[in-house]
């Protein structure tokens, strides 16, 4: 199972949550960033429907796959 971690960090004169190398928008307070990270983590865990997806790889080739709606990552927030 994939694991996704959101980390609360100081960013751009305020606070943000970070997943990997990607930052969220900047929030004025630590608590606002923490609440947003918790909402993002919760939303990431919600099952969806099984559907086809189409994507292009780095070489420009297109691929079609069936994505399972119940294949959701395990999420957590590190404060």
Helices and strands as residue ranges (DSSP letters): E 3-11, E 14-19, E 22-23, H 30-44, E 51-56, E 62-67, E 74-78
